[in-house]
Amino acid sequence: MNAIADQYAGQNIGSIFLYTLTSMEQKFRHAYDLRDVLGVTRPILVDALDGACHRAYGSMPNMTWIFARSGLIVYKSDWTDAYSVENAIQYFAQIPQRRKAGERLAPFHVERLDYRNQERGQFYKALERNGPKAVEEFRKAFPMG
Amino acid sequence: MKKYMNDLLTRYNYDSFIPEKFEPWMNFASSPKTGTLAPDFPLWELDQAPTRLSEIWSQHDFTIVEFGSFT
């Protein structure tokens, strides 16, 4: 996801990480860890203590949404997959150019089932930094990866 | 009201990542639809400066927002 942010930054595409859960003090400390330990290079923002934003958008542990400048929701996924996000952003990035070229574009709805890579080695390696309890709980919660 | 808020904060900021605690919050199916205006919320930058989600999405043609935590 960091690579996608870097790759499309020049095409007027923004990208952030929105930190959810835990107390405000923990939120900020863990948000710093995201940057300093896990190497998230995108701007990191922190949700309210009651998770108002996270809850309004569905409370999934690691979801991704894409918004147009107007606030229009153009993409939502209940799990983050870099291939899916890049595929979507490649499509959206050319919309302004198509409009500038004179195309009259109107939105329409698409439903699609994407497939994510279940290779969790790197994820679990990072999760191990949080201790065996974190790893055990995640494996039990998502035994299929 | 205070009791409700305390209860909400305790249940939302669960101490263990187990289905009994996080599944009740998961409501992606009833979350805002594509093609609609996104609900706006206050957020904070890492230096604790307040901002809003709308301030973020209004800065670029399109903005990717990944939600997650590191516990």
Backbone of each chain as ProteinMPNN parsed JSONL, in Angstrom:
{"seq_chain_A": "MNAIADQYAGQNIGSIFLYTLTSMEQKFRHAYDLRDVLGVTRPILVDALDGACHRAYGSMPNMTWIFARSGLIVYKSDWTDAYSVENAIQYFAQIPQRRKAGERLAPFHVERLDYRNQERGQFYKALERNGPKAVEEFRKAFPMG", "coords_chain_A": {"N_chain_A": [[0.826, -1.197, 0.0], [2.007, 1.217, 0.719], [3.719, 1.528, -1.455], [1.919, 1.856, -3.546], [0.812, 4.295, -2.819], [3.046, 5.963, -3.15], [3.53, 5.581, -5.882], [1.297, 6.667, -7.17], [1.066, 9.236, -6.287], [1.834, 11.433, -7.792], [-0.243, 11.672, -9.523], [-2.302, 13.058, -8.465], [-3.435, 11.565, -6.414], [-4.328, 10.834, -3.194], [-3.319, 9.245, -0.091], [-3.872, 7.609, 2.913], [-3.345, 6.26, 6.24], [-5.636, 5.153, 8.53], [-5.868, 5.105, 11.877], [-7.31, 2.878, 14.201], [-9.226, 1.794, 17.09], [-8.412, 1.044, 20.601], [-7.225, 2.987, 23.529], [-6.932, 6.644, 23.543], [-4.335, 7.445, 24.177], [-2.94, 5.067, 23.744], [-3.646, 4.744, 21.079], [-2.252, 6.851, 19.775], [0.375, 6.152, 20.461], [0.62, 3.6, 19.316], [0.057, 4.287, 16.714], [2.303, 5.764, 16.067], [4.063, 3.626, 16.177], [3.253, 2.232, 13.953], [4.346, 3.766, 11.938], [7.086, 3.863, 12.705], [7.879, 1.258, 13.347], [6.568, -0.605, 11.672], [6.864, 0.676, 9.276], [5.051, 2.272, 7.821], [4.566, 4.664, 5.45], [2.751, 6.465, 4.58], [0.643, 9.331, 5.381], [-0.52, 9.203, 8.716], [-3.51, 9.01, 10.417], [-5.643, 9.438, 13.286], [-8.413, 7.89, 14.776], [-11.404, 8.817, 16.66], [-11.836, 8.238, 20.218], [-14.105, 6.715, 20.686], [-14.296, 5.39, 18.33], [-15.824, 6.442, 16.231], [-15.686, 7.055, 13.459], [-14.578, 4.692, 12.358], [-16.564, 2.844, 13.14], [-18.779, 3.82, 11.758], [-18.122, 3.226, 9.18], [-18.155, 0.508, 9.049], [-16.51, -1.043, 10.708], [-14.584, -3.017, 10.121], [-11.561, -4.974, 10.555], [-9.348, -4.353, 8.845], [-9.921, -2.556, 6.465], [-10.425, -0.925, 3.241], [-11.173, 2.199, 1.792], [-12.073, 4.333, -0.927], [-12.252, 7.702, -1.741], [-13.715, 10.297, -3.717], [-12.762, 13.676, -4.578], [-14.984, 15.22, -4.018], [-16.143, 13.913, -1.929], [-17.573, 11.749, -2.587], [-18.212, 8.311, -2.369], [-16.282, 5.949, -3.915], [-15.159, 3.459, -3.938], [-15.082, 0.552, -1.947], [-13.808, -1.814, 0.273], [-13.953, -4.795, 2.15], [-11.69, -5.858, 3.117], [-8.2, -5.204, 3.065], [-6.397, -5.212, 0.139], [-3.599, -4.936, -1.752], [-3.386, -5.305, -4.542], [-6.02, -5.182, -5.426], [-6.706, -2.583, -4.644], [-4.868, -1.097, -6.145], [-5.654, -1.778, -8.719], [-8.159, -0.571, -8.781], [-7.478, 2.133, -8.347], [-5.926, 2.716, -10.547], [-7.864, 2.799, -12.489], [-9.529, 4.91, -11.562], [-7.73, 7.051, -11.573], [-7.478, 7.901, -14.174], [-9.802, 9.178, -14.757], [-10.115, 12.075, -14.363], [-8.439, 12.942, -16.476], [-9.743, 11.898, -18.699], [-12.084, 13.357, -18.582], [-11.082, 15.919, -18.99], [-10.307, 15.617, -21.572], [-12.659, 15.763, -22.832], [-14.558, 13.783, -22.676], [-17.835, 12.758, -21.793], [-18.721, 11.723, -18.791], [-20.529, 9.462, -16.786], [-21.419, 8.2, -13.587], [-21.753, 4.718, -12.689], [-22.978, 1.71, -11.145], [-20.97, -1.026, -10.039], [-20.591, -4.399, -9.153], [-18.265, -6.558, -7.75], [-16.285, -9.416, -7.119], [-13.343, -9.625, -5.512], [-10.085, -11.193, -5.202], [-7.929, -12.033, -2.613], [-4.494, -12.301, -1.652], [-3.543, -14.898, 0.441], [-1.202, -15.271, 1.743], [0.285, -15.093, 4.675], [2.665, -14.796, 5.95], [4.452, -12.552, 6.215], [2.769, -10.785, 7.498], [2.232, -12.119, 9.948], [4.783, -12.175, 10.95], [5.226, -9.518, 11.55], [3.212, -9.24, 13.398], [4.132, -10.762, 15.461], [5.728, -9.104, 16.91], [4.074, -7.983, 18.689], [3.68, -9.823, 20.548], [3.005, -13.22, 21.763], [0.289, -13.55, 22.42], [-1.175, -11.854, 20.769], [-0.678, -12.991, 18.259], [-1.746, -15.58, 18.586], [-4.452, -14.979, 19.094], [-5.227, -13.772, 16.683], [-4.819, -15.838, 14.844], [-6.707, -17.667, 15.726], [-9.022, -16.191, 15.354], [-9.078, -15.771, 12.61], [-8.788, -18.363, 11.087], [-8.593, -19.209, 8.461], [-6.882, -17.51, 7.329]], "CA_chain_A": [[0.0, 0.0, 0.0], [2.914, 2.372, 0.675], [4.23, 1.642, -2.825], [0.836, 2.42, -4.363], [0.734, 5.719, -2.472], [4.168, 6.65, -3.798], [3.422, 5.483, -7.34], [0.204, 7.474, -7.729], [1.036, 10.57, -5.665], [1.969, 12.432, -8.849], [-1.477, 11.743, -10.312], [-3.32, 13.672, -7.601], [-4.064, 10.529, -5.601], [-3.884, 10.846, -1.805], [-3.394, 7.947, 0.566], [-3.587, 7.712, 4.343], [-3.678, 5.13, 7.108], [-6.488, 5.647, 9.605], [-5.672, 4.218, 13.019], [-8.544, 2.631, 14.949], [-9.195, 1.006, 18.332], [-7.638, 1.32, 21.826], [-7.344, 4.308, 24.144], [-6.289, 7.689, 22.739], [-2.895, 7.396, 24.43], [-2.432, 3.899, 23.011], [-3.828, 5.004, 19.655], [-1.142, 7.664, 19.272], [1.628, 5.406, 20.599], [0.626, 2.541, 18.309], [0.127, 4.923, 15.394], [3.737, 6.028, 15.845], [4.687, 2.33, 15.895], [2.959, 1.906, 12.549], [5.333, 4.476, 11.121], [8.474, 3.613, 13.084], [8.176, -0.18, 13.422], [6.075, -1.313, 10.486], [7.299, 1.376, 8.073], [3.99, 2.939, 7.055], [5.089, 5.976, 5.047], [1.627, 7.36, 4.309], [0.176, 10.063, 6.567], [-1.314, 8.381, 9.627], [-4.484, 9.77, 11.196], [-6.165, 8.66, 14.4], [-9.857, 7.991, 14.969], [-11.83, 9.195, 18.012], [-11.78, 7.16, 21.203], [-15.261, 5.82, 20.536], [-14.257, 4.756, 17.014], [-17.008, 6.91, 15.483], [-15.452, 6.923, 12.017], [-14.411, 3.265, 12.085], [-17.85, 2.165, 13.274], [-19.693, 4.272, 10.698], [-17.717, 2.622, 7.907], [-18.306, -0.942, 9.056], [-15.731, -1.659, 11.8], [-13.753, -4.167, 9.754], [-10.213, -4.772, 11.104], [-8.394, -3.758, 7.899], [-10.671, -2.287, 5.231], [-9.957, 0.233, 2.476], [-12.179, 2.972, 1.087], [-11.536, 5.398, -1.78], [-13.177, 8.831, -1.855], [-13.422, 11.354, -4.681], [-12.563, 14.987, -3.945], [-16.294, 15.717, -3.586], [-16.637, 13.108, -0.816], [-18.302, 10.605, -3.125], [-17.568, 7.012, -2.133], [-16.146, 5.301, -5.219], [-14.644, 2.091, -3.759], [-15.04, 0.081, -0.563], [-13.472, -3.239, 0.359], [-13.984, -5.19, 3.557], [-10.343, -6.293, 3.487], [-7.253, -4.457, 2.252], [-5.538, -5.984, -0.747], [-2.922, -3.921, -2.567], [-3.69, -5.501, -5.964], [-7.371, -4.683, -5.657], [-6.674, -1.119, -4.522], [-4.147, -0.532, -7.298], [-6.511, -1.952, -9.882], [-9.204, 0.468, -8.716], [-6.938, 3.495, -8.452], [-5.518, 2.893, -11.946], [-9.077, 3.175, -13.213], [-10.003, 6.239, -11.154], [-6.729, 8.089, -11.863], [-7.604, 8.415, -15.537], [-11.096, 9.865, -14.915], [-9.945, 13.515, -14.644], [-7.864, 13.137, -17.816], [-10.792, 11.617, -19.689], [-13.004, 14.503, -18.576], [-10.386, 17.044, -19.625], [-10.266, 15.324, -23.012], [-13.967, 16.033, -23.405], [-15.523, 12.683, -22.516], [-18.924, 12.986, -20.839], [-18.729, 10.5, -17.986], [-21.563, 9.335, -15.751], [-21.119, 7.025, -12.745], [-22.678, 3.586, -12.621], [-22.558, 0.774, -10.094], [-20.378, -2.319, -10.389], [-20.284, -5.281, -8.031], [-17.202, -7.463, -8.184], [-15.653, -10.157, -6.029], [-11.895, -9.7, -5.723], [-9.403, -12.28, -4.494], [-6.73, -11.532, -1.949], [-3.444, -13.262, -1.357], [-3.631, -15.311, 1.836], [0.134, -15.476, 2.296], [0.269, -14.251, 5.868], [3.961, -14.88, 6.618], [4.963, -11.234, 6.576], [1.857, -10.202, 8.479], [2.442, -12.73, 11.249], [6.106, -11.775, 11.438], [5.027, -8.21, 12.183], [2.33, -9.4, 14.552], [4.91, -11.363, 16.544], [6.289, -8.025, 17.735], [3.08, -7.652, 19.714], [3.644, -10.899, 21.532], [2.314, -14.461, 21.365], [-1.167, -13.437, 22.587], [-1.72, -11.224, 19.56], [-0.611, -13.976, 17.171], [-2.696, -16.651, 18.876], [-5.823, -14.482, 18.942], [-5.528, -13.541, 15.269], [-4.92, -17.147, 14.172], [-7.993, -18.26, 16.106], [-10.106, -15.392, 14.782], [-9.084, -15.934, 11.155], [-8.03, -19.591, 10.809], [-8.385, -19.367, 7.013], [-5.894, -16.522, 6.895]], "C_chain_A": [[0.869, 1.259, 0.0], [3.393, 2.614, -0.75], [3.178, 2.246, -3.745], [0.721, 3.91, -4.093], [1.834, 6.506, -3.172], [3.972, 6.711, -5.312], [2.389, 6.442, -7.918], [0.126, 8.884, -7.145], [1.094, 11.673, -6.72], [0.733, 12.576, -9.721], [-2.645, 12.256, -9.476], [-4.125, 12.629, -6.836], [-3.484, 10.621, -4.192], [-4.018, 9.475, -1.191], [-3.025, 8.112, 2.03], [-3.841, 6.384, 5.017], [-4.466, 5.703, 8.275], [-6.453, 4.67, 10.764], [-6.932, 4.12, 13.867], [-8.247, 1.886, 16.246], [-8.244, 1.532, 19.413], [-7.78, 2.751, 22.337], [-6.615, 5.356, 23.312], [-4.771, 7.644, 22.927], [-2.268, 6.234, 23.659], [-2.532, 4.119, 21.513], [-2.628, 5.762, 19.099], [0.18, 6.895, 19.36], [1.717, 4.327, 19.522], [0.667, 3.11, 16.894], [1.567, 5.287, 15.061], [4.461, 4.735, 15.51], [4.438, 1.908, 14.451], [4.013, 2.521, 11.637], [6.756, 3.971, 11.407], [8.847, 2.135, 13.075], [7.77, -0.892, 12.141], [6.371, -0.571, 9.19], [6.182, 1.931, 7.212], [4.458, 4.353, 6.734], [3.98, 6.957, 4.694], [1.299, 8.185, 5.547], [-0.711, 9.16, 7.415], [-2.23, 9.304, 10.431], [-5.101, 8.847, 12.233], [-7.654, 8.959, 14.58], [-10.162, 8.428, 16.409], [-11.824, 7.981, 18.929], [-12.94, 6.184, 21.051], [-15.329, 5.18, 19.147], [-15.389, 5.197, 16.106], [-16.848, 6.706, 13.981], [-15.379, 5.442, 11.632], [-15.753, 2.54, 12.127], [-18.809, 2.54, 12.154], [-19.387, 3.603, 9.365], [-17.692, 1.091, 7.955], [-17.451, -1.716, 10.028], [-14.91, -2.877, 11.4], [-12.316, -3.905, 10.21], [-9.247, -4.072, 10.146], [-9.084, -3.583, 6.543], [-10.08, -1.077, 4.528], [-11.129, 0.869, 1.744], [-11.463, 3.981, 0.199], [-12.628, 6.444, -1.962], [-12.732, 9.756, -2.979], [-13.308, 12.678, -3.92], [-13.87, 15.557, -3.387], [-16.816, 14.994, -2.339], [-17.455, 11.915, -1.276], [-17.512, 9.322, -2.846], [-17.489, 6.281, -3.475], [-15.655, 3.855, -5.103], [-14.703, 1.764, -2.276], [-14.729, -1.401, -0.571], [-13.4, -3.626, 1.828], [-12.648, -5.745, 4.039], [-9.39, -5.52, 2.585], [-6.385, -5.402, 1.439], [-4.923, -5.006, -1.739], [-3.245, -4.072, -4.05], [-5.061, -4.934, -6.301], [-7.393, -3.158, -5.629], [-5.982, -0.506, -5.73], [-4.979, -0.648, -8.569], [-7.583, -0.864, -9.932], [-8.612, 1.848, -8.973], [-6.397, 3.761, -9.861], [-6.705, 3.37, -12.777], [-9.478, 4.602, -12.87], [-9.032, 7.344, -11.57], [-6.894, 8.67, -13.257], [-8.933, 9.15, -15.767], [-10.917, 11.368, -15.186], [-9.383, 13.785, -16.043], [-8.917, 12.906, -18.896], [-11.775, 12.778, -19.757], [-12.366, 15.704, -19.273], [-10.358, 16.866, -21.139], [-11.647, 15.474, -23.661], [-14.973, 14.912, -23.286], [-16.598, 13.08, -21.504], [-19.109, 11.697, -20.05], [-19.84, 10.548, -16.944], [-21.253, 8.099, -14.913], [-22.171, 5.939, -12.892], [-22.123, 2.596, -11.608], [-22.008, -0.528, -10.668], [-20.267, -3.134, -9.112], [-19.288, -6.32, -8.531], [-16.634, -8.179, -6.967], [-14.169, -10.263, -6.331], [-11.297, -10.824, -4.881], [-8.116, -11.755, -3.896], [-5.749, -12.666, -1.689], [-3.506, -13.615, 0.133], [-2.27, -15.618, 2.44], [0.309, -14.528, 3.481], [1.623, -14.224, 6.584], [4.468, -13.541, 7.114], [4.095, -10.579, 7.652], [2.117, -10.772, 9.866], [3.804, -12.374, 11.841], [6.0, -10.427, 12.147], [4.205, -8.348, 13.462], [3.081, -9.984, 15.739], [5.535, -10.306, 17.453], [5.347, -7.653, 18.872], [2.934, -8.759, 20.744], [2.817, -12.083, 21.083], [0.801, -14.376, 21.491], [-1.804, -12.86, 21.329], [-1.758, -12.216, 18.403], [-1.661, -15.059, 17.362], [-4.135, -16.198, 18.639], [-6.183, -14.279, 17.468], [-5.683, -14.86, 14.529], [-6.257, -17.812, 14.484], [-9.15, -17.523, 15.435], [-10.231, -15.603, 13.278], [-8.272, -17.166, 10.767], [-7.769, -19.817, 9.323], [-7.448, -18.29, 6.464], [-6.452, -15.151, 6.748]], "O_chain_A": [[0.521, 2.254, -0.636], [3.467, 3.756, -1.203], [3.498, 3.05, -4.62], [0.553, 4.703, -5.02], [1.588, 7.581, -3.72], [4.21, 7.74, -5.943], [2.569, 6.969, -9.016], [-0.785, 9.642, -7.477], [0.475, 12.724, -6.558], [0.654, 13.478, -10.555], [-3.807, 11.94, -9.733], [-5.329, 12.78, -6.632], [-2.272, 10.499, -4.017], [-4.749, 8.629, -1.706], [-1.985, 8.687, 2.352], [-4.469, 5.491, 4.447], [-4.011, 6.637, 8.936], [-6.945, 3.546, 10.656], [-7.546, 5.13, 14.211], [-7.132, 1.408, 16.456], [-7.381, 2.367, 19.143], [-8.369, 3.609, 21.679], [-5.779, 5.015, 22.474], [-4.015, 7.786, 21.966], [-1.228, 6.378, 23.016], [-1.636, 3.741, 20.759], [-2.055, 5.372, 18.082], [1.008, 6.97, 18.451], [2.76, 4.158, 18.89], [1.236, 2.501, 15.987], [2.004, 5.141, 13.919], [5.361, 4.723, 14.671], [5.298, 1.305, 13.81], [4.502, 1.888, 10.701], [7.525, 3.689, 10.489], [10.002, 1.79, 12.825], [8.534, -1.686, 11.592], [6.155, -1.118, 8.109], [6.341, 2.05, 5.997], [4.716, 5.148, 7.639], [4.236, 8.149, 4.525], [1.642, 7.781, 6.659], [-1.556, 8.438, 6.886], [-1.769, 10.264, 11.049], [-5.085, 7.626, 12.08], [-8.089, 10.11, 14.542], [-9.281, 8.408, 17.268], [-11.808, 6.84, 18.468], [-12.784, 4.981, 21.258], [-16.305, 4.505, 18.822], [-15.868, 4.408, 15.291], [-17.768, 6.238, 13.312], [-16.042, 5.002, 10.692], [-16.048, 1.719, 11.258], [-19.558, 1.699, 11.658], [-20.271, 3.433, 8.526], [-17.253, 0.45, 7.0], [-17.629, -2.925, 10.175], [-14.57, -3.693, 12.257], [-11.884, -2.753, 10.252], [-8.414, -3.28, 10.586], [-8.861, -4.352, 5.609], [-9.334, -0.301, 5.124], [-11.964, 0.181, 1.158], [-10.369, 4.435, 0.532], [-13.771, 6.124, -2.291], [-11.538, 9.979, -3.179], [-13.712, 12.777, -2.761], [-13.86, 16.291, -2.398], [-17.817, 15.412, -1.756], [-17.971, 11.155, -0.456], [-16.302, 9.263, -3.062], [-18.516, 6.022, -4.102], [-15.728, 3.104, -6.076], [-14.405, 2.617, -1.44], [-15.322, -2.16, -1.338], [-12.859, -2.887, 2.651], [-12.487, -6.064, 5.217], [-9.741, -5.21, 1.447], [-5.722, -6.282, 1.988], [-5.638, -4.33, -2.479], [-3.367, -3.069, -4.754], [-5.241, -4.286, -7.333], [-8.015, -2.52, -6.479], [-6.452, 0.491, -6.279], [-5.006, 0.267, -9.391], [-7.872, -0.309, -10.992], [-9.176, 2.64, -9.728], [-6.407, 4.903, -10.32], [-6.568, 4.228, -13.649], [-9.737, 5.412, -13.76], [-9.459, 8.454, -11.887], [-6.495, 9.807, -13.504], [-9.163, 9.685, -16.852], [-11.502, 11.889, -16.136], [-9.793, 14.733, -16.713], [-8.971, 13.634, -19.887], [-12.245, 13.146, -20.834], [-13.018, 16.412, -20.041], [-10.383, 17.84, -21.891], [-11.791, 15.332, -24.875], [-16.113, 15.048, -23.732], [-16.29, 13.674, -20.471], [-19.596, 10.699, -20.581], [-20.052, 11.575, -16.299], [-20.868, 7.064, -15.456], [-23.334, 6.217, -13.183], [-20.943, 2.641, -11.26], [-22.52, -1.056, -11.655], [-19.878, -2.593, -8.077], [-19.457, -6.888, -9.61], [-16.521, -7.585, -5.895], [-13.775, -10.916, -7.296], [-11.937, -11.336, -3.962], [-7.314, -11.114, -4.575], [-6.131, -13.825, -1.529], [-3.518, -12.725, 0.983], [-2.192, -16.169, 3.538], [0.461, -13.319, 3.309], [1.729, -13.696, 7.692], [4.863, -13.398, 8.272], [4.587, -9.925, 8.572], [2.213, -10.029, 10.843], [3.964, -12.282, 13.058], [6.599, -10.217, 13.202], [4.457, -7.677, 14.463], [2.72, -9.737, 16.89], [5.835, -10.574, 18.616], [5.761, -7.085, 19.882], [2.159, -8.643, 21.693], [2.026, -11.982, 20.145], [0.087, -15.054, 20.752], [-2.851, -13.33, 20.883], [-2.737, -12.281, 17.659], [-2.378, -15.415, 16.427], [-4.939, -16.929, 18.061], [-7.302, -14.576, 17.051], [-6.569, -14.999, 13.685], [-6.865, -18.442, 13.618], [-10.127, -18.135, 15.004], [-11.333, -15.615, 12.731], [-7.193, -17.041, 10.186], [-6.835, -20.531, 8.958], [-7.256, -18.191, 5.252], [-5.726, -14.224, 6.389]]}, "seq_chain_B": "MKKYMNDLLTRYNYDSFIPEKFEPWMNFASSPKTGTLAPDFPLWELDQAPTRLSEIWSQHDFTIVEFGSFT", "coords_chain_B": {"N_chain_B": [[-26.249, 8.618, 30.358], [-23.471, 9.003, 30.567], [-22.762, 6.522, 31.555], [-23.521, 4.95, 29.396], [-21.697, 5.837, 27.477], [-19.265, 5.089, 28.66], [-19.59, 2.341, 28.657], [-19.773, 1.877, 25.929], [-17.197, 2.693, 25.123], [-15.631, 0.819, 26.443], [-16.518, -1.606, 25.345], [-16.025, -1.196, 22.606], [-13.266, -0.658, 22.456], [-11.914, -3.208, 22.765], [-10.116, -5.661, 24.745], [-9.083, -8.039, 23.901], [-8.508, -9.767, 20.88], [-10.835, -11.378, 19.925], [-13.474, -13.296, 18.431], [-15.964, -12.99, 19.821], [-15.792, -10.456, 20.815], [-15.1, -8.682, 18.73], [-16.733, -9.244, 16.531], [-19.456, -8.347, 16.934], [-19.285, -5.665, 16.203], [-18.819, -5.554, 13.511], [-20.115, -4.436, 10.609], [-20.131, -4.217, 7.826], [-21.761, -4.74, 5.64], [-23.924, -3.059, 5.949], [-22.8, -0.615, 5.76], [-21.99, 2.74, 4.49], [-22.987, 3.273, 1.068], [-21.373, 2.825, -2.156], [-21.206, 5.563, -4.416], [-22.615, 7.296, -2.91], [-22.567, 10.192, -0.711], [-19.854, 10.442, 1.475], [-19.9, 9.914, 4.999], [-18.762, 12.363, 7.34], [-16.109, 12.791, 9.703], [-14.443, 13.789, 12.765], [-10.897, 13.656, 13.006], [-7.509, 12.914, 14.069], [-4.211, 14.157, 13.671], [-0.837, 12.787, 13.818], [0.583, 14.459, 15.511], [-1.376, 15.2, 17.145], [-2.945, 17.224, 16.251], [-6.116, 18.472, 15.371], [-8.225, 17.335, 12.707], [-10.281, 16.648, 9.839], [-12.066, 13.988, 8.197], [-13.145, 14.86, 5.812], [-11.468, 16.968, 5.2], [-9.283, 15.61, 4.407], [-10.093, 14.039, 2.179], [-10.692, 16.053, 0.398], [-8.39, 17.044, -0.63], [-7.242, 15.82, -2.807], [-7.761, 14.422, -6.135], [-8.626, 11.774, -5.859], [-8.739, 9.778, -2.911], [-7.152, 7.34, -1.002], [-8.11, 5.451, 1.734], [-6.968, 3.569, 4.258], [-8.062, 1.54, 6.812], [-7.041, 0.512, 10.037], [-5.272, -1.198, 12.722], [-2.714, -1.532, 15.257], [-1.917, -3.607, 17.482]], "CA_chain_B": [[-25.467, 8.929, 29.153], [-22.066, 8.749, 30.863], [-22.623, 5.068, 31.666], [-23.595, 4.421, 28.031], [-20.425, 6.144, 26.801], [-18.219, 4.24, 29.237], [-19.837, 0.986, 28.179], [-19.403, 1.88, 24.51], [-15.738, 2.769, 25.005], [-15.066, -0.455, 26.904], [-16.821, -2.679, 24.397], [-15.391, -0.944, 21.307], [-11.813, -0.791, 22.615], [-11.778, -4.508, 23.434], [-8.752, -5.99, 25.166], [-8.65, -9.276, 23.243], [-9.011, -9.868, 19.512], [-11.568, -12.641, 19.821], [-14.726, -13.045, 17.704], [-17.05, -12.535, 20.687], [-15.641, -9.025, 21.1], [-15.048, -7.789, 17.555], [-17.782, -9.514, 15.53], [-20.659, -7.513, 17.053], [-19.088, -4.338, 15.585], [-18.602, -5.658, 12.067], [-21.375, -4.212, 9.886], [-19.741, -3.706, 6.505], [-22.884, -4.863, 4.701], [-24.833, -1.911, 6.09], [-22.007, 0.621, 5.741], [-22.391, 3.625, 3.384], [-22.884, 2.674, -0.262], [-20.654, 3.565, -3.198], [-22.101, 6.458, -5.134], [-23.233, 8.228, -1.958], [-21.598, 11.06, -0.05], [-19.279, 9.789, 2.646], [-20.059, 10.639, 6.266], [-17.538, 13.045, 7.763], [-15.814, 12.62, 11.127], [-13.181, 14.38, 13.222], [-9.742, 12.766, 13.139], [-6.348, 13.604, 14.62], [-2.916, 13.842, 13.088], [0.033, 12.179, 14.821], [0.96, 15.466, 16.513], [-2.635, 15.411, 17.855], [-3.687, 18.342, 15.654], [-7.398, 17.985, 14.86], [-8.553, 17.503, 11.302], [-11.52, 15.923, 9.53], [-11.946, 13.112, 7.038], [-13.45, 15.661, 4.621], [-10.278, 17.745, 4.86], [-8.355, 14.679, 3.758], [-10.529, 13.639, 0.829], [-10.822, 17.223, -0.475], [-7.061, 17.499, -1.056], [-6.808, 15.138, -4.035], [-8.854, 13.926, -6.978], [-9.098, 10.568, -5.167], [-7.941, 9.5, -1.709], [-7.252, 5.975, -0.478], [-8.081, 5.432, 3.203], [-6.871, 2.216, 4.817], [-8.354, 1.492, 8.244], [-6.378, -0.606, 10.688], [-4.697, -0.943, 14.038], [-1.47, -2.227, 15.562], [-2.142, -3.781, 18.928]], "C_chain_B": [[-23.981, 8.606, 29.367], [-21.801, 7.242, 30.932], [-22.628, 4.433, 30.274], [-22.258, 4.635, 27.302], [-19.306, 5.257, 27.327], [-18.346, 2.81, 28.742], [-19.413, 0.856, 26.715], [-17.878, 1.846, 24.352], [-15.093, 1.447, 25.407], [-15.293, -1.56, 25.887], [-16.107, -2.467, 23.068], [-13.875, -1.156, 21.397], [-11.498, -2.085, 23.357], [-10.31, -4.848, 23.679], [-8.228, -7.264, 24.523], [-9.303, -9.357, 21.865], [-9.661, -11.232, 19.323], [-12.936, -12.335, 19.204], [-15.845, -12.502, 18.574], [-16.994, -11.019, 20.911], [-15.645, -8.157, 19.845], [-16.179, -8.034, 16.551], [-19.035, -8.651, 15.687], [-20.522, -6.139, 16.388], [-19.054, -4.394, 14.068], [-19.928, -5.534, 11.319], [-21.113, -3.637, 8.501], [-20.913, -3.721, 5.532], [-23.839, -3.666, 4.785], [-24.078, -0.58, 6.14], [-22.426, 1.472, 4.533], [-22.093, 3.014, 2.016], [-21.98, 3.497, -1.181], [-21.672, 4.422, -3.96], [-22.843, 7.418, -4.22], [-22.144, 9.1, -1.334], [-21.131, 10.416, 1.248], [-19.582, 10.592, 3.908], [-18.711, 11.181, 6.743], [-17.346, 12.884, 9.277], [-14.537, 13.368, 11.493], [-12.109, 13.302, 13.354], [-8.592, 13.586, 13.715], [-5.088, 13.17, 13.89], [-2.008, 13.311, 14.201], [0.5, 13.17, 15.882], [-0.262, 15.931, 17.305], [-3.393, 16.644, 17.361], [-4.995, 17.809, 15.08], [-7.557, 18.241, 13.367], [-9.882, 16.783, 11.076], [-11.276, 15.031, 8.32], [-12.205, 13.916, 5.756], [-12.274, 16.544, 4.21], [-9.284, 16.879, 4.1], [-8.81, 14.394, 2.325], [-10.608, 14.832, -0.121], [-9.476, 17.708, -1.027], [-6.599, 16.91, -2.383], [-8.019, 14.728, -4.861], [-9.487, 12.684, -6.342], [-8.17, 10.303, -3.977], [-8.229, 8.088, -1.209], [-7.148, 6.045, 1.046], [-8.083, 3.981, 3.671], [-7.109, 2.299, 6.323], [-7.594, 0.313, 8.856], [-5.839, -0.221, 12.044], [-3.453, -1.801, 14.216], [-1.489, -2.421, 17.059], [-1.12, -4.693, 19.564]], "O_chain_B": [[-23.32, 8.029, 28.503], [-20.782, 6.747, 30.449], [-21.859, 3.513, 29.995], [-21.759, 3.747, 26.611], [-18.498, 4.736, 26.558], [-17.351, 2.149, 28.446], [-18.788, -0.125, 26.314], [-17.341, 1.076, 23.557], [-14.125, 1.007, 24.787], [-14.394, -2.349, 25.595], [-15.634, -3.427, 22.46], [-13.278, -1.765, 20.51], [-10.896, -2.07, 24.431], [-9.408, -4.413, 22.962], [-7.03, -7.537, 24.598], [-10.486, -9.059, 21.703], [-9.119, -12.115, 18.658], [-13.494, -11.259, 19.418], [-16.606, -11.643, 18.128], [-18.016, -10.382, 21.164], [-16.132, -7.027, 19.876], [-16.543, -7.129, 15.8], [-19.629, -8.255, 14.684], [-21.527, -5.516, 16.047], [-19.243, -3.371, 13.409], [-20.768, -6.431, 11.39], [-21.78, -2.7, 8.062], [-21.046, -2.825, 4.698], [-24.483, -3.311, 3.797], [-24.641, 0.449, 6.513], [-23.134, 0.986, 3.651], [-21.086, 2.33, 1.829], [-21.839, 4.707, -1.008], [-22.833, 4.046, -4.121], [-23.611, 8.258, -4.688], [-20.957, 8.787, -1.419], [-21.94, 9.905, 2.022], [-19.527, 11.822, 3.886], [-17.67, 10.547, 6.574], [-18.318, 12.846, 10.032], [-13.658, 13.563, 10.654], [-12.391, 12.176, 13.765], [-8.692, 14.807, 13.835], [-4.912, 12.004, 13.54], [-2.359, 13.372, 15.38], [0.781, 12.784, 17.017], [-0.202, 16.918, 18.038], [-4.37, 17.062, 17.981], [-4.991, 16.8, 14.375], [-7.077, 19.246, 12.841], [-10.53, 16.359, 12.033], [-10.382, 15.294, 7.516], [-11.559, 13.681, 4.734], [-12.093, 16.836, 3.028], [-8.538, 17.368, 3.252], [-8.026, 14.493, 1.381], [-10.593, 14.64, -1.337], [-9.427, 18.667, -1.798], [-5.678, 17.431, -3.012], [-9.145, 14.689, -4.366], [-10.71, 12.552, -6.289], [-6.97, 10.571, -4.039], [-9.381, 7.696, -1.02], [-6.207, 6.631, 1.581], [-9.066, 3.259, 3.502], [-6.428, 3.047, 7.024], [-7.516, -0.759, 8.256], [-5.935, 0.932, 12.465], [-3.181, -2.692, 13.411], [-1.126, -1.524, 17.82], [-1.175, -4.936, 20.769]]}, "name": "protein", "num_of_chains": 2, "seq": "MNAIADQYAGQNIGSIFLYTLTSMEQKFRHAYDLRDVLGVTRPILVDALDGACHRAYGSMPNMTWIFARSGLIVYKSDWTDAYSVENAIQYFAQIPQRRKAGERLAPFHVERLDYRNQERGQFYKALERNGPKAVEEFRKAFPMGMKKYMNDLLTRYNYDSFIPEKFEPWMNFASSPKTGTLAPDFPLWELDQAPTRLSEIWSQHDFTIVEFGSFT"}
